[in-house]
Amino acid sequence: MPELVERFRLFPLGLVLLPREVVPLHIFEERYKLMIGECLEQESEFGIIWLSDEGLKDVGCSARITRVLERFEDGRLNILVEGTQPFRLTRRIEDLPYPAGNVEPLGDEDETDEAALERARSRYADLVEEVTESRPEPDALAELGAYGMAATLEVAPAAKQSLLELRSESDRLEQLEGLFAEALQRIRMAERAAERASGNGHLKG
């Protein structure tokens, strides 16, 4: 069982971070300026956890600060962070000046299904090619797992949270393949509708 990490700094946000995903953050609240300052000084990670409309989720993702983009005189910061590892919040800690908790790092429970991986990569490449008119290079594609593919596309928070909570790479790949297929179908339907549109903006019968 992974070792419990006690008093781990937490940043509840209205977003879901995935491993390998890079996101910008603007740090402006005093408690988070303090928290991020400590992380920078100690070169330590913190956890991003989704504060959804239904409340704070139990599963989040550790984040490491990869770059400080800008520092302001009042202590505000613009930073880039990269997701590292999923975790489960087991207990909230209330005696620190910022949110924290005891967390359990989460790993996968089975081996990756190579056939599922190739199917998801193929569908991902189809989607990227449809959107950008350029298919990913085979070498770049070969480095991407479920998290890596999802991190490069705009995926709804609920779907990303579902991916984060799954403890099977094969299950994540299967879910992603379905999401990619749906997105591809929507794009192609929109393109067909646009092609049928006449010069005055109406669809031909």
Secondary structure, DSSP 8 states (H G I E B T S, - for coil): ----EEEEEEEEESS---BT-EEEEEE-SHHHHHHHHHHHHHT--EEEEEEETTEE-SEEEEEEEEEEEEE-TTS-EEEEEEEEEEEEEEEEE-SSSS-EEEEEE---SS---HHHHHHHHHHHHHHHHHHHS----HHHHHT--HHHHHHTS---HHHHHHHHH---HHHHHHHHHHHHHHHHHHHHHHHHHHHHB-TTS-B--
